[in-house]
Amino acid sequence: MKPLRIVTPPLGANSYLAGNIMIDVGGDTQFLLKKLSKRLKEVEYIFLTHSHFDHASAASDLKKIGCKVVMHRKEYETMKTYMSQFFAMVEPDIFVEGGEIFKTGGLKLKILHTPGHTSGSICLYEPDKKWLFSGDTVFPYGSFGRVDLPGGSAVELIRSLEMLSKLEVDMLYPGHEEPVKNGNHILNSLKNAKKFLI
């Protein structure tokens, strides 16, 4: 079964429900809860690709109903330092560094530390299905995450895109825009990043 995509206002960020996990839960919390409806009880884990409002602001509310929150330790520091003025802080249940594998809900998800958009950004890779949940690191059609916000780095983003371009990816599930069959989307984003950021 393919992931359920929920586009949350006001910034049009994607939240994904796959098995018993959600990847990113930001924006309008009530909108997200209404869209999940009865499926909310399926959610055990929330993986935050990064700590920006449109991807993480609903995490504290979902944690209150029993969901476990997973994020990179560096991103938690970014959240505490820069993001707490915009939305309720959440204390992660599980910190990741990159390289961990979570087997849950019929999925095998490898955590990839992909700094650049933020210092603690992560992507999640399902090697058997060849799915990549890319947060705001890489988007379809040659686009990529901005690097001018706290913790952003053009050099690190290019390194992260180089790493992602070596993966076998059939489906790209980005933090914004439609999911797409990968083709050359990641390679095109890498080429554009080198062109415009260096």
Summary of the structure (lengths in Angstrom):
residues: 198
radius of gyration: 15.3
end to end distance: 39.9
largest distance: 47.1
contacts: 708
relative contact order: 0.14
helix: 30%
strand: 27%
